[in-house]
Amino acid sequence: MRTCTKFVNLFLSEAIRPFSAALLTGRNTSNGMLFCLTKPFKILMRWNHNAGVLSLPITSKEWLFNSLHSTKIGAMRRYSHSVAPMIRAEPTRGLIDEPVQLEVTHLLPSQQVTLQSRLLSEDANWWEAYAHYVSDSEGIVQVTRDKSLGGTYVGQEPMGLIWSMKLAPGSPPGMRLRKKDVTVPFSVTISVYDGWISNNFDERVVLASVVLERFYMAPGTTRLELKEGRIIGTMFFPPGPGPFPAVLDLWGGGGGLVEYRAALLASRGFATLALAYLGHKGVPQPLQLFDPELLYFEEAFNTLNNHPKISKGNIAILGLSLGFTIALMMAVEIRSIHPKCLVCISGSHYHLLEKGKSDAHPAFASDADKIEMKEDGTMIWRNVILPFPEDSKFMVQVDKISCPLLLISGEDDQNWPAPESAIEIEKILEAAGKNHLLTSLSYPLTGHLIEPPYSPHCKESKFKMHSMNKTVNVLWGGETKPHSDAQEDSWKKILAFLKKNLAPQHSTAVAQAKL
């Protein structure tokens, strides 16, 4: 077949050379007929065994002559052999929450192509997505305009090649894409292939590609490792001298020091302290489980508030999952601090700490029978603390909250009863005459892990329970498309909420940083 292709290349003139790389899809050895499929033309050639040459039957010659002089000749000239397909991205370097415009040019009219994205994570796993498109009459695909007709997403989705990423086949199960070194961007390669394909991309020829660099830290954003007294964390400051409004960033029960959301908040104008408080080697040993008196968190808040680059008294607390509960507890139970506002994502007002104990998950010991198990052993925890106890001592006294509160929950949260908790909190605040303080966002078909926009949806993954020193598989919930929409929408509203409540006097501080 390669020999036949070579003869085709030699035979075709400059006028039809753009089609010399056409896919040779069939050869009938009995009559020497060779089919050369091109777009938008189909040429039938005859192989002369005796002469060893290719010839066009007279009907094909007439058809080719007419085609060259038809109204399509402009399109044929456009795809000369010197113009290869090209993919353009704007911007190629941008923040992780910044949309990208992708356009593929110099294709054939109505050409079927596949766009693929690939990313190598810091734990050496490949993540990828792909989508099927058809070029327009000018040979152009615009991802912001055109609809994907198949792949890891469908429809008009400008950022679908990012948020629909999944672990590549053969990868270890239960992994989650998270940035560890925020000083280095994610590098995402976008490639274009001829035809609609769904696998074995490494075996196909790439028509064009472009590399996107996706940053969590904007230029001028600074990162400072913090170890002050008992406090372990990382501080991020926006460009400029300050003082800046600030956020205390609390992640969940997975523990460790997670920096990427804090870095992105600083890139959007808010100095942020990512606080380690669980499962981190630098945290004092008694805090490896928890601090029942909240002294560690009081100290962290005051450390942030007293920093010379921070606008004193202009601090929010943001928490996800376990961090949700801690944020509520801090606002209600630590009388010496006064946060300006709270952002609470995917958590509950169930009081995790029993008096005199330091176990962040006491209900798992007493209500283990409420844990649901899938066939593969993945755990569903959402019913462990349901129904909520009637005794108020087991619940955070949210009626004592005196600052604006933004609640964010996914209605398909399979890890924790965040939707039920949001409803209960709304009832409590309304009864206390404080419903004006509450903004509640509830997203259908959205799971537990509501992250910054365009982060790939994680439906289930491995999770380390530090209080029990074991790793389990946990179901987080959500469906990819609606969950991704929720991440994009909630992030915009988080930034708007923080700007409204933290920065009325700091309009210059929250100007969005651009790469």
C-alpha positions as CSV (number, residue, x, y, z in Angstrom):
1,M,0.0,0.0,0.0
2,R,2.9,2.4,0.7
3,T,4.2,1.7,-2.8
4,C,0.9,2.6,-4.3
5,T,0.8,5.8,-2.3
6,K,4.2,6.7,-3.6
7,F,3.0,6.3,-7.2
8,V,0.0,8.4,-6.4
9,N,2.3,11.2,-5.2
10,L,4.4,11.0,-8.3
11,F,1.4,11.0,-10.6
12,L,-0.6,13.8,-9.2
13,S,0.2,17.3,-10.4
14,E,0.7,20.4,-8.3
15,A,-3.0,21.3,-8.7
16,I,-4.2,18.1,-6.9
17,R,-1.1,17.5,-4.7
18,P,-3.0,18.5,-1.5
19,F,-4.9,15.3,-1.9
20,S,-1.9,13.0,-2.3
21,A,-1.9,12.2,1.4
22,A,-5.4,10.8,1.1
23,L,-6.3,7.7,2.9
24,L,-6.1,4.6,0.7
25,T,-8.9,2.5,1.9
26,G,-9.3,-0.3,-0.5
27,R,-7.7,-2.2,-3.4
28,N,-9.4,-4.9,-5.5
29,T,-6.6,-7.1,-6.7
30,S,-8.8,-8.9,-9.2
31,N,-9.4,-5.9,-11.4
32,G,-6.6,-3.6,-10.2
33,M,-9.0,-0.9,-8.9
34,L,-7.6,1.4,-6.3
35,F,-9.8,3.7,-4.3
36,C,-8.3,7.0,-3.1
37,L,-10.6,8.8,-0.7
38,T,-10.2,12.5,-0.3
39,K,-12.3,15.3,1.1
40,P,-14.3,16.6,-0.7
41,F,-13.3,14.5,-3.7
42,K,-13.2,10.8,-4.4
43,I,-10.9,9.7,-7.3
44,L,-10.9,6.3,-8.8
45,M,-7.5,5.2,-10.2
46,R,-6.5,2.1,-12.1
47,W,-3.3,0.2,-11.5
48,N,-1.7,-1.2,-14.7
49,H,0.1,-4.4,-13.6
50,N,2.0,-4.7,-16.9
51,A,3.1,-1.1,-17.2
52,G,3.6,-0.6,-13.5
53,V,1.9,2.8,-13.5
54,L,-1.3,4.4,-12.2
55,S,-3.8,5.9,-14.7
56,L,-7.1,7.7,-14.4
57,P,-10.1,6.3,-16.3
58,I,-11.5,8.7,-18.8
59,T,-14.5,9.4,-16.6
60,S,-12.4,10.2,-13.7
61,K,-10.2,12.5,-15.8
62,E,-13.2,14.4,-17.0
63,W,-14.6,14.6,-13.4
64,L,-11.2,15.8,-12.1
65,F,-11.0,18.5,-14.8
66,N,-14.5,19.7,-14.0
67,S,-13.8,19.7,-10.3
68,L,-10.7,21.9,-10.7
69,H,-12.7,24.4,-12.6
70,S,-15.8,24.3,-10.4
71,T,-16.7,26.8,-7.7
72,K,-14.6,24.7,-5.2
73,I,-11.3,25.7,-6.8
74,G,-10.8,28.4,-4.2
75,A,-11.1,25.9,-1.4
76,M,-8.7,23.6,-3.2
77,R,-6.1,26.3,-3.5
78,R,-6.5,27.1,0.2
79,Y,-5.3,23.6,1.1
80,S,-2.0,23.6,-0.9
81,H,0.7,21.3,0.3
82,S,2.5,24.3,1.9
83,V,-0.3,25.1,4.4
84,A,-0.7,22.5,7.2
85,P,-3.5,22.5,9.7
86,M,-2.9,24.9,12.5
87,I,-4.3,25.2,16.1
88,R,-4.4,28.5,17.9
89,A,-5.1,29.2,21.5
90,E,-5.8,32.5,23.3
91,P,-4.2,32.7,25.8
92,T,-1.6,30.0,25.8
93,R,-0.5,31.1,29.2
94,G,-3.2,31.9,31.7
95,L,-4.6,31.4,35.2
96,I,-6.3,28.1,35.9
97,D,-9.7,29.8,36.1
98,E,-9.3,31.7,32.8
99,P,-11.2,30.4,29.8
100,V,-9.2,29.6,26.6
101,Q,-10.4,30.1,23.0
102,L,-9.3,27.3,20.6
103,E,-9.4,27.5,16.8
104,V,-8.2,25.0,14.2
105,T,-7.6,26.4,10.7
106,H,-6.5,25.1,7.3
107,L,-8.6,22.0,7.4
108,L,-10.7,20.8,4.5
109,P,-14.3,21.8,4.4
110,S,-16.6,19.5,6.4
111,Q,-13.6,17.6,7.7
112,Q,-14.1,15.3,10.7
113,V,-11.4,15.8,13.3
114,T,-10.7,14.8,16.9
115,L,-9.3,17.3,19.4
116,Q,-7.5,15.7,22.3
117,S,-6.0,17.2,25.5
118,R,-3.3,15.5,27.6
119,L,-1.7,16.4,30.9
120,L,0.9,14.6,33.0
121,S,0.2,15.0,36.7
122,E,2.8,15.4,39.4
123,D,2.3,11.8,40.4
124,A,3.2,10.7,36.9
125,N,-0.4,9.8,35.7
126,W,-1.8,10.9,32.3
127,W,-5.1,12.7,32.2
128,E,-6.9,13.2,28.9
129,A,-10.0,14.3,27.2
130,Y,-11.1,14.3,23.5
131,A,-14.0,15.6,21.4
132,H,-15.2,15.1,17.8
133,Y,-15.8,18.1,15.6
134,V,-16.6,18.9,11.9
135,S,-15.0,21.9,10.2
136,D,-17.1,24.6,8.6
137,S,-17.1,25.5,4.9
138,E,-13.9,27.4,5.4
139,G,-12.1,24.5,7.0
140,I,-12.2,26.0,10.5
141,V,-13.2,24.6,13.9
142,Q,-13.9,27.1,16.7
143,V,-14.3,25.3,20.0
144,T,-16.1,28.3,21.5
145,R,-18.7,28.2,18.7
146,D,-18.9,24.7,17.4
147,K,-20.5,21.7,19.1
148,S,-18.7,18.5,20.0
149,L,-20.5,15.6,18.4
150,G,-18.9,12.9,20.6
151,G,-16.1,12.2,23.0
152,T,-15.7,12.9,26.7
153,Y,-18.2,15.7,26.3
154,V,-20.8,16.8,23.8
155,G,-22.3,20.2,22.8
156,Q,-20.9,23.7,22.8
157,E,-18.4,23.6,25.6
158,P,-15.5,26.1,25.2
159,M,-13.5,24.5,28.1
160,G,-14.7,20.9,27.7
161,L,-11.2,19.7,26.8
162,I,-10.1,20.7,30.3
163,W,-13.0,19.9,32.7
164,S,-13.9,16.6,31.1
165,M,-10.4,15.1,31.6
166,K,-10.2,11.6,33.0
167,L,-7.4,9.3,34.0
168,A,-5.9,7.7,30.9
169,P,-6.6,3.9,30.4
170,G,-4.3,1.8,32.4
171,S,-3.8,4.4,35.1
172,P,-4.1,3.3,38.8
173,P,-7.6,3.8,40.0
174,G,-8.8,6.2,42.7
175,M,-6.5,9.1,41.8
176,R,-7.4,12.8,42.0
177,L,-5.8,15.6,40.0
178,R,-4.4,18.1,42.5
179,K,-1.6,20.6,42.1
180,K,1.2,20.3,44.6
181,D,3.8,22.7,43.4
182,V,1.8,25.8,42.6
183,T,4.9,27.7,41.4
184,V,4.9,25.5,38.3
185,P,2.0,25.5,35.8
186,F,0.0,22.5,34.5
187,S,1.1,21.9,30.9
188,V,-1.8,20.8,28.7
189,T,-1.1,19.6,25.2
190,I,-4.0,20.1,22.7
191,S,-3.7,18.0,19.6
192,V,-5.7,17.6,16.3
193,Y,-6.2,14.3,14.5
194,D,-7.9,13.5,11.2
195,G,-11.2,11.6,11.6
196,W,-13.2,10.7,14.7
197,I,-11.1,8.5,17.0
198,S,-11.6,7.5,20.6
199,N,-8.5,5.5,21.5
200,N,-4.9,4.6,20.5
201,F,-4.1,8.2,19.9
202,D,-0.4,7.4,20.2
203,E,-0.7,5.4,17.0
204,R,-2.2,8.2,15.0
205,V,-0.5,11.1,13.2
206,V,-0.9,14.5,14.8
207,L,-2.0,17.2,12.4
208,A,-1.3,20.1,14.8
209,S,-0.8,20.8,18.5
210,V,-0.4,23.6,21.0
211,V,0.7,23.6,24.6
212,L,-1.3,25.5,27.2
213,E,0.3,26.6,30.5
214,R,-2.3,26.8,33.3
215,F,-1.1,28.8,36.4
216,Y,-2.4,29.1,39.9
217,M,0.0,32.0,40.6
218,A,-0.2,35.1,38.6
219,P,3.0,37.2,37.9
220,G,3.9,39.2,41.0
221,T,2.0,36.9,43.3
222,T,4.4,35.9,46.2
223,R,4.5,32.7,48.2
224,L,5.8,32.6,51.8
225,E,6.1,29.4,53.9
226,L,4.9,30.1,57.4
227,K,6.0,28.6,60.7
228,E,5.1,31.0,63.4
229,G,4.6,29.6,66.9
230,R,2.6,26.4,66.3
231,I,1.2,27.5,63.0
232,I,2.1,25.7,59.9
233,G,0.9,27.0,56.5
234,T,1.7,28.9,53.3
235,M,0.8,32.5,52.7
236,F,0.2,34.0,49.3
237,F,0.1,37.8,48.6
238,P,-1.2,39.6,45.5
239,P,1.2,41.9,43.6
240,G,1.8,45.2,45.3
241,P,2.6,46.5,48.8
242,G,-0.8,46.0,50.4
243,P,-2.4,46.0,52.8
244,F,-4.7,43.4,51.4
245,P,-8.0,41.8,52.4
246,A,-7.3,38.3,53.4
247,V,-8.8,34.7,53.5
248,L,-8.0,31.9,55.9
249,D,-8.3,28.8,53.7
250,L,-9.3,25.5,55.3
251,W,-9.4,22.2,53.4
252,G,-11.1,19.0,54.6
253,G,-10.4,15.8,56.5
254,G,-7.9,14.6,53.9
255,G,-5.3,16.7,55.7
256,G,-2.0,17.9,54.5
257,L,-1.1,21.4,53.3
258,V,-3.1,22.2,50.1
259,E,-2.1,25.4,48.5
260,Y,-3.6,25.7,45.0
261,R,-6.9,27.4,46.0
262,A,-5.0,29.9,48.2
263,A,-2.6,30.7,45.4
264,L,-5.5,31.3,43.0
265,L,-7.3,33.6,45.5
266,A,-4.1,35.6,45.9
267,S,-3.9,35.9,42.1
268,R,-7.4,37.4,42.2
269,G,-6.5,40.0,44.8
270,F,-7.0,38.3,48.3
271,A,-4.0,37.5,50.5
272,T,-4.6,34.0,51.6
273,L,-3.2,31.6,54.3
274,A,-3.5,27.9,53.4
275,L,-3.5,26.3,56.9
276,A,-2.3,22.9,57.7
277,Y,-4.1,21.4,60.7
278,L,-4.5,17.7,60.1
279,G,-2.2,14.9,58.8
280,H,0.8,17.1,58.3
281,K,4.2,16.3,59.7
282,G,4.9,19.9,60.8
283,V,1.7,20.2,62.8
284,P,2.3,19.6,66.6
285,Q,1.5,16.0,67.5
286,P,-1.6,16.7,69.6
287,L,-3.1,18.4,66.6
288,Q,-2.7,15.3,64.3
289,L,-6.2,14.5,65.2
290,F,-7.7,17.8,66.2
291,D,-7.6,20.7,68.7
292,P,-10.9,20.5,70.7
293,E,-10.4,24.0,72.1
294,L,-9.8,25.6,68.7
295,L,-6.7,27.3,70.1
296,Y,-4.7,26.4,67.0
297,F,-7.3,28.0,64.7
298,E,-7.5,31.1,66.9
299,E,-3.8,31.5,66.7
300,A,-3.8,31.0,62.9
301,F,-6.5,33.7,62.5
302,N,-4.6,36.2,64.7
303,T,-1.3,35.4,62.8
304,L,-3.0,36.3,59.6
305,N,-4.8,39.4,61.0
306,N,-1.6,40.8,62.5
307,H,0.6,40.5,59.4
308,P,1.8,43.9,58.2
309,K,0.6,43.3,54.6
310,I,-2.9,42.4,55.8
311,S,-5.8,44.9,56.2
312,K,-6.5,44.3,59.9
313,G,-10.0,43.1,60.6
314,N,-10.7,42.5,56.9
315,I,-10.5,38.7,56.9
316,A,-12.8,35.9,55.6
317,I,-12.7,32.2,56.5
318,L,-13.3,29.7,53.7
319,G,-13.7,26.0,54.4
320,L,-14.6,22.9,52.4
321,S,-16.0,19.7,54.0
322,L,-14.4,19.5,57.5
323,G,-13.1,23.0,56.9
324,F,-16.8,24.1,56.5
325,T,-17.5,22.9,60.1
326,I,-14.4,24.5,61.5
327,A,-15.2,27.8,59.8
328,L,-18.6,27.8,61.5
329,M,-17.2,26.8,64.9
330,M,-14.5,29.5,64.7
331,A,-17.1,32.2,64.0
332,V,-19.4,31.0,66.8
333,E,-17.1,29.7,69.5
334,I,-13.9,31.9,69.4
335,R,-15.1,35.1,70.9
336,S,-11.8,36.9,70.3
337,I,-12.0,36.8,66.5
338,H,-14.4,38.6,64.2
339,P,-14.3,37.3,60.6
340,K,-15.9,39.7,58.1
341,C,-17.6,36.8,56.2
342,L,-17.7,33.0,55.8
343,V,-17.6,30.8,52.7
344,C,-18.7,27.2,53.5
345,I,-18.6,24.5,50.9
346,S,-19.9,21.0,51.0
347,G,-20.1,20.5,54.8
348,S,-22.4,20.4,57.8
349,H,-23.1,22.2,61.0
350,Y,-22.9,18.9,62.8
351,H,-20.4,19.5,65.7
352,L,-17.6,17.0,65.0
353,L,-16.0,17.4,68.4
354,E,-17.3,15.7,71.5
355,K,-16.4,17.5,74.7
356,G,-13.0,16.5,75.9
357,K,-12.2,14.4,72.8
358,S,-10.0,15.2,69.8
359,D,-11.5,12.8,67.2
360,A,-12.7,14.7,64.1
361,H,-15.0,11.8,63.1
362,P,-16.6,10.4,66.3
363,A,-19.8,9.3,64.4
364,F,-17.8,6.8,62.4
365,A,-17.3,4.7,65.5
366,S,-20.9,4.9,66.8
367,D,-22.8,4.8,63.5
368,A,-20.6,2.7,61.3
369,D,-23.6,0.6,60.3
370,K,-24.9,3.7,58.4
371,I,-21.9,3.6,56.0
372,E,-23.1,2.2,52.6
373,M,-20.7,0.1,50.6
374,K,-20.7,-0.3,46.8
375,E,-19.8,-3.7,45.3
376,D,-16.2,-2.5,44.7
377,G,-15.8,-1.4,48.3
378,T,-16.3,2.3,47.7
379,M,-17.8,4.0,50.8
380,I,-20.9,6.3,50.9
381,W,-20.8,8.4,54.1
382,R,-23.7,10.9,53.6
383,N,-26.1,9.1,56.0
384,V,-23.7,8.6,58.9
385,I,-24.9,11.7,60.7
386,L,-28.5,11.6,59.5
387,P,-31.0,12.3,60.8
388,F,-29.4,15.2,62.6
389,P,-29.5,14.9,66.4
390,E,-32.2,16.8,68.2
391,D,-29.9,17.6,71.0
392,S,-28.4,21.0,70.2
393,K,-25.1,20.2,71.9
394,F,-24.2,18.1,68.9
395,M,-24.7,21.0,66.4
396,V,-22.9,24.2,65.9
397,Q,-25.0,27.1,67.2
398,V,-25.3,28.8,63.8
399,D,-27.9,31.2,65.2
400,K,-25.0,33.0,66.9
401,I,-23.4,33.9,63.5
402,S,-23.1,37.7,63.1
403,C,-21.4,37.9,59.6
404,P,-22.5,37.2,56.1
405,L,-22.4,33.5,55.2
406,L,-22.2,31.9,51.7
407,L,-23.3,28.3,51.7
408,I,-22.4,26.1,48.7
409,S,-23.7,22.6,48.3
410,G,-24.1,19.9,45.7
411,E,-27.4,18.1,45.6
412,D,-25.7,14.8,44.7
413,D,-23.1,14.9,47.5
414,Q,-22.6,11.3,48.4
415,N,-20.0,12.0,51.0
416,W,-21.7,14.3,53.5
417,P,-25.2,15.6,54.0
418,A,-24.4,19.1,52.8
419,P,-27.8,19.8,51.1
420,E,-29.7,18.8,54.2
421,S,-27.4,20.9,56.3
422,A,-27.9,23.9,54.1
423,I,-31.7,23.6,54.5
424,E,-31.4,23.3,58.3
425,I,-29.0,26.3,58.6
426,E,-31.4,28.4,56.5
427,K,-34.3,27.5,58.9
428,I,-32.2,28.3,62.0
429,L,-31.1,31.7,60.6
430,E,-34.6,32.6,59.6
431,A,-35.9,31.7,63.0
432,A,-33.2,33.9,64.6
433,G,-34.1,36.8,62.3
434,K,-30.7,36.5,60.5
435,N,-31.7,35.1,57.1
436,H,-30.4,38.4,55.6
437,L,-26.9,37.2,56.4
438,L,-27.3,34.0,54.3
439,T,-26.6,33.4,50.6
440,S,-27.2,29.7,49.7
441,L,-26.2,28.1,46.4
442,S,-27.4,24.6,45.7
443,Y,-26.4,22.8,42.5
444,P,-28.3,19.8,41.0
445,L,-26.2,16.7,40.0
446,T,-23.2,18.2,41.8
447,G,-21.0,16.2,44.2
448,H,-18.9,16.9,47.2
449,L,-15.6,18.2,45.8
450,I,-16.5,21.6,44.4
451,E,-13.2,23.0,43.3
452,P,-11.9,26.0,41.3
453,P,-13.4,26.2,37.8
454,Y,-12.3,23.7,35.0
455,S,-10.9,21.3,37.6
456,P,-11.6,17.8,36.3
457,H,-14.6,16.3,38.2
458,C,-13.6,13.6,40.7
459,K,-16.5,11.3,41.4
460,E,-14.7,8.9,43.7
461,S,-11.1,8.5,44.9
462,K,-8.9,7.2,47.6
463,F,-9.1,9.1,51.0
464,K,-6.9,8.8,54.1
465,M,-8.8,8.8,57.4
466,H,-6.2,10.2,59.7
467,S,-8.1,9.5,62.9
468,M,-8.2,5.8,62.0
469,N,-4.9,5.7,60.0
470,K,-6.4,3.9,57.1
471,T,-7.0,4.7,53.4
472,V,-10.4,4.0,51.9
473,N,-12.2,4.6,48.6
474,V,-14.9,7.2,48.9
475,L,-17.8,8.2,46.6
476,W,-18.0,12.0,46.3
477,G,-20.9,12.1,43.8
478,G,-21.9,14.4,41.0
479,E,-22.1,14.1,37.2
480,T,-19.3,15.6,35.1
481,K,-21.1,18.2,33.1
482,P,-23.4,19.7,35.8
483,H,-20.6,19.4,38.4
484,S,-18.3,21.4,36.2
485,D,-20.9,24.0,35.6
486,A,-21.3,24.3,39.3
487,Q,-17.6,24.8,39.8
488,E,-17.5,27.6,37.3
489,D,-20.6,29.4,38.6
490,S,-19.7,29.1,42.3
491,W,-16.2,30.4,41.8
492,K,-17.4,33.6,40.2
493,K,-19.9,34.0,43.0
494,I,-17.2,33.3,45.7
495,L,-15.0,36.0,44.3
496,A,-17.9,38.5,44.0
497,F,-19.0,37.6,47.6
498,L,-15.5,38.2,49.0
499,K,-15.1,41.4,47.0
500,K,-18.4,42.7,48.4
501,N,-17.7,41.9,52.0
502,L,-14.0,42.3,52.2
503,A,-12.9,44.9,49.8
504,P,-15.2,48.0,49.5
505,Q,-12.2,50.1,50.4
506,H,-9.7,48.0,48.4
507,S,-10.8,48.2,44.8
508,T,-7.2,48.4,43.5
509,A,-6.2,45.4,45.6
510,V,-8.6,43.0,44.0
511,A,-7.9,43.9,40.4
512,Q,-7.6,40.6,38.6
513,A,-4.0,39.7,37.7
514,K,-3.4,38.7,34.1
515,L,-0.6,36.6,32.6
